Amino acid sequence: MGGGYFCVAGWDVHGERMVRPLQSSGGNWRLIEDRYPFQVGELIHCIASSRAHGILPHSTEDLVLARQPSRLKVLREPEAHRTLSETLDASIRKIFGNALIEDKYVIEGTGVRSLGAILIPRRNLVFVESFGKLRAQFIDLDGISYELKVTSERFMRYFAPGANLPQPQLGVEGANRLIGAIGANENLIARVGLARGWDGPNHDWEPKRCYVQLNGLICPEDNWHRLGL
């Protein structure tokens, strides 16, 4: 999100739904280098407050915590993939329903969900650079094609085009090498969510639009070592 702040989300194992944990103030999280305790695969203990937060569609999953969460267990990526495979939606349209316009966005203040996850066959996904940004092109199980901005912190850290960061910059080619090591018929878990409302390039969209983004990708194999990471 910039300035060291991160928007995080996870699967509530008791409520059986996606949630977006927020600080007790209602703000997002400023995380240090190890991103504790919000790395992919971490099982964390959260105590929710009774405080409501935000507006639709994000208020459906916004969860204001009463205090700092703590780590209980860390799952490796293949284990996280197996565990979360039971929590998925059938397609992008099944997540957002009739609220999704042009298969791209939801009007701020409408809709019933802002987070979800789907399976994507590896052969159906490729990373591209578009307008200087890392994007994912894929076909979901409804047969609909999408091109989504990638906001996954881990993917942005290593694969964002032209990023001026201390980590090795492997670009779009590196992202495709990472998933290319997985069998074409294997399924990836794509975590998708809606951005907060945007009023457009000229600040004249009213109401604002909340665009679909690729928030994370969980693979059935841990292939990061193939890239020396």
KOLMIDREN-492083 format. One record per residue (C-alpha): residue number from 1; x, z, y. Coordinates in pm, whole numbers. Each point is the difference from the previous one (the first is absolute). Example, Ala and Ser with C-alpha at 12.3 -4.5 7.8 and 13.67 -1.06 7.14 Angstrom:
BEGIN
<padren=1; x=1230; z=780; y=-450>
<padren=2; x=137; z=-66; y=344>
//
This chain:
BEGIN
<padren=1; x=0; z=0; y=0>
<padren=2; x=305; z=32; y=229>
<padren=3; x=176; z=303; y=141>
<padren=4; x=56; z=140; y=-348>
<padren=5; x=-373; z=41; y=-65>
<padren=6; x=-165; z=-114; y=-323>
<padren=7; x=-356; z=-54; y=-117>
<padren=8; x=-26; z=114; y=-363>
<padren=9; x=-267; z=-24; y=-267>
<padren=10; x=-49; z=112; y=-357>
<padren=11; x=-239; z=45; y=-288>
<padren=12; x=-192; z=327; y=-3>
<padren=13; x=10; z=89; y=-372>
<padren=14; x=-285; z=251; y=34>
<padren=15; x=-227; z=-196; y=234>
<padren=16; x=86; z=-329; y=-178>
<padren=17; x=35; z=-195; y=322>
<padren=18; x=260; z=-125; y=243>
<padren=19; x=81; z=230; y=292>
<padren=20; x=216; z=-14; y=311>
<padren=21; x=159; z=347; y=47>
<padren=22; x=49; z=97; y=363>
<padren=23; x=173; z=293; y=164>
<padren=24; x=-212; z=300; y=101>
<padren=25; x=3; z=-144; y=354>
<padren=26; x=-155; z=-323; y=-132>
<padren=27; x=324; z=-189; y=67>
<padren=28; x=215; z=-211; y=-230>
<padren=29; x=327; z=120; y=-152>
<padren=30; x=347; z=-14; y=148>
<padren=31; x=221; z=-23; y=-309>
<padren=32; x=375; z=33; y=-40>
<padren=33; x=220; z=-231; y=-206>
<padren=34; x=-116; z=111; y=-348>
<padren=35; x=-369; z=-37; y=104>
<padren=36; x=-80; z=332; y=-174>
<padren=37; x=-261; z=51; y=-143>
<padren=38; x=-151; z=-347; y=41>
<padren=39; x=204; z=-231; y=-222>
<padren=40; x=-191; z=-227; y=-238>
<padren=41; x=-56; z=185; y=-329>
<padren=42; x=10; z=352; y=139>
<padren=43; x=-277; z=235; y=-108>
<padren=44; x=-64; z=234; y=291>
<padren=45; x=-213; z=309; y=55>
<padren=46; x=-229; z=-19; y=303>
<padren=47; x=-245; z=248; y=150>
<padren=48; x=-265; z=-178; y=204>
<padren=49; x=-159; z=147; y=311>
<padren=50; x=-366; z=-52; y=85>
<padren=51; x=84; z=-195; y=314>
<padren=52; x=-148; z=-349; y=33>
<padren=53; x=218; z=-271; y=149>
<padren=54; x=-23; z=-350; y=140>
<padren=55; x=-266; z=-268; y=-14>
<padren=56; x=-102; z=-251; y=-264>
<padren=57; x=143; z=-156; y=-199>
<padren=58; x=302; z=237; y=-1>
<padren=59; x=-200; z=322; y=15>
<padren=60; x=-114; z=-65; y=-359>
<padren=61; x=348; z=86; y=-131>
<padren=62; x=159; z=200; y=285>
<padren=63; x=82; z=346; y=-138>
<padren=64; x=123; z=263; y=244>
<padren=65; x=215; z=256; y=-183>
<padren=66; x=-5; z=372; y=64>
<padren=67; x=375; z=32; y=-50>
<padren=68; x=312; z=-190; y=-105>
<padren=69; x=-25; z=-158; y=-348>
<padren=70; x=252; z=72; y=-274>
<padren=71; x=148; z=-205; y=-282>
<padren=72; x=-108; z=79; y=-357>
<padren=73; x=149; z=-285; y=-202>
<padren=74; x=169; z=-338; y=39>
<padren=75; x=-109; z=-297; y=-212>
<padren=76; x=231; z=-296; y=-53>
<padren=77; x=-149; z=-333; y=102>
<padren=78; x=-103; z=-112; y=-354>
<padren=79; x=-172; z=337; y=-58>
<padren=80; x=-173; z=-19; y=338>
<padren=81; x=-116; z=-352; y=-88>
<padren=82; x=-149; z=115; y=-331>
<padren=83; x=-164; z=305; y=158>
<padren=84; x=-154; z=-188; y=295>
<padren=85; x=-120; z=-298; y=-205>
<padren=86; x=-320; z=195; y=-66>
<padren=87; x=-77; z=40; y=372>
<padren=88; x=-34; z=-362; y=109>
<padren=89; x=-261; z=-224; y=157>
<padren=90; x=-89; z=-342; y=-139>
<padren=91; x=87; z=-200; y=313>
<padren=92; x=47; z=12; y=377>
<padren=93; x=-368; z=-78; y=58>
<padren=94; x=-102; z=278; y=-238>
<padren=95; x=194; z=248; y=217>
<padren=96; x=-145; z=-97; y=337>
<padren=97; x=-326; z=-169; y=-99>
<padren=98; x=-207; z=-187; y=252>
<padren=99; x=187; z=165; y=288>
<padren=100; x=301; z=-231; y=-54>
<padren=101; x=-10; z=-295; y=242>
<padren=102; x=180; z=-328; y=-80>
<padren=103; x=173; z=190; y=-283>
<padren=104; x=225; z=147; y=272>
<padren=105; x=-145; z=288; y=198>
<padren=106; x=-272; z=260; y=52>
<padren=107; x=-158; z=84; y=335>
<padren=108; x=105; z=345; y=120>
<padren=109; x=-281; z=249; y=-40>
<padren=110; x=-148; z=-177; y=-304>
<padren=111; x=67; z=-13; y=-372>
<padren=112; x=14; z=272; y=-260>
<padren=113; x=363; z=-8; y=-115>
<padren=114; x=343; z=-66; y=148>
<padren=115; x=221; z=40; y=-310>
<padren=116; x=9; z=-140; y=-351>
<padren=117; x=216; z=-153; y=-270>
<padren=118; x=-18; z=-303; y=-225>
<padren=119; x=192; z=-163; y=-283>
<padren=120; x=181; z=-325; y=78>
<padren=121; x=165; z=-206; y=-277>
<padren=122; x=366; z=-38; y=100>
<padren=123; x=-28; z=-379; y=-17>
<padren=124; x=-269; z=15; y=271>
<padren=125; x=215; z=167; y=266>
<padren=126; x=285; z=-122; y=219>
<padren=127; x=162; z=140; y=313>
<padren=128; x=40; z=-224; y=304>
<padren=129; x=118; z=26; y=358>
<padren=130; x=-266; z=-78; y=258>
<padren=131; x=49; z=39; y=376>
<padren=132; x=310; z=207; y=-75>
<padren=133; x=-191; z=247; y=-219>
<padren=134; x=8; z=74; y=-372>
<padren=135; x=-328; z=-106; y=-156>
<padren=136; x=-142; z=-16; y=-352>
<padren=137; x=-196; z=-300; y=-120>
<padren=138; x=-209; z=57; y=-311>
<padren=139; x=-315; z=-90; y=-190>
<padren=140; x=-211; z=292; y=-118>
<padren=141; x=-224; z=13; y=-307>
<padren=142; x=-291; z=-148; y=199>
<padren=143; x=214; z=-312; y=45>
<padren=144; x=22; z=58; y=378>
<padren=145; x=329; z=-73; y=180>
<padren=146; x=140; z=248; y=252>
<padren=147; x=303; z=29; y=225>
<padren=148; x=50; z=361; y=106>
<padren=149; x=252; z=166; y=227>
<padren=150; x=224; z=233; y=-202>
<padren=151; x=15; z=355; y=136>
<padren=152; x=159; z=169; y=-302>
<padren=153; x=286; z=207; y=145>
<padren=154; x=226; z=-65; y=-299>
<padren=155; x=-53; z=-377; y=9>
<padren=156; x=39; z=-10; y=376>
<padren=157; x=323; z=199; y=-20>
<padren=158; x=175; z=-254; y=-223>
<padren=159; x=-188; z=-327; y=32>
<padren=160; x=-134; z=-29; y=356>
<padren=161; x=131; z=-325; y=154>
<padren=162; x=257; z=62; y=270>
<padren=163; x=-27; z=378; y=-16>
<padren=164; x=292; z=173; y=171>
<padren=165; x=33; z=301; y=-227>
<padren=166; x=295; z=173; y=-172>
<padren=167; x=-131; z=-79; y=-351>
<padren=168; x=89; z=-328; y=-176>
<padren=169; x=-227; z=-272; y=134>
<padren=170; x=-106; z=-222; y=-291>
<padren=171; x=-278; z=-188; y=176>
<padren=172; x=-294; z=-180; y=-154>
<padren=173; x=223; z=-145; y=-274>
<padren=174; x=88; z=353; y=-111>
<padren=175; x=-366; z=101; y=-19>
<padren=176; x=-76; z=-299; y=-220>
<padren=177; x=301; z=74; y=-221>
<padren=178; x=-128; z=355; y=-46>
<padren=179; x=-340; z=-105; y=-133>
<padren=180; x=139; z=-316; y=-164>
<padren=181; x=177; z=215; y=-259>
<padren=182; x=-343; z=106; y=-127>
<padren=183; x=-184; z=-210; y=-257>
<padren=184; x=-237; z=-257; y=151>
<padren=185; x=-297; z=147; y=-188>
<padren=186; x=75; z=361; y=94>
<padren=187; x=-227; z=164; y=255>
<padren=188; x=110; z=154; y=328>
<padren=189; x=-201; z=272; y=174>
<padren=190; x=-60; z=-94; y=361>
<padren=191; x=-102; z=283; y=233>
<padren=192; x=-197; z=-146; y=288>
<padren=193; x=-147; z=155; y=311>
<padren=194; x=-138; z=-74; y=342>
<padren=195; x=209; z=30; y=314>
<padren=196; x=-140; z=205; y=286>
<padren=197; x=-212; z=-198; y=244>
<padren=198; x=177; z=-277; y=196>
<padren=199; x=-138; z=-152; y=319>
<padren=200; x=184; z=-330; y=-43>
<padren=201; x=300; z=-172; y=160>
<padren=202; x=-172; z=-11; y=340>
<padren=203; x=-168; z=340; y=-34>
<padren=204; x=-345; z=-154; y=26>
<padren=205; x=-148; z=51; y=-347>
<padren=206; x=-297; z=230; y=21>
<padren=207; x=-69; z=148; y=-246>
<padren=208; x=349; z=35; y=-145>
<padren=209; x=101; z=-145; y=-336>
<padren=210; x=160; z=184; y=-293>
<padren=211; x=210; z=-246; y=-201>
<padren=212; x=76; z=26; y=-372>
<padren=213; x=367; z=77; y=-79>
<padren=214; x=215; z=43; y=-309>
<padren=215; x=98; z=366; y=19>
<padren=216; x=194; z=22; y=-324>
<padren=217; x=89; z=-168; y=-327>
<padren=218; x=50; z=187; y=-328>
<padren=219; x=173; z=-192; y=-279>
<padren=220; x=-20; z=56; y=-377>
<padren=221; x=381; z=5; y=-8>
<padren=222; x=258; z=158; y=229>
<padren=223; x=203; z=-304; y=103>
<padren=224; x=159; z=135; y=317>
<padren=225; x=331; z=48; y=-182>
<padren=226; x=20; z=-378; y=-47>
<padren=227; x=48; z=-26; y=375>
<padren=228; x=259; z=276; y=6>
<padren=229; x=-246; z=245; y=159>
//
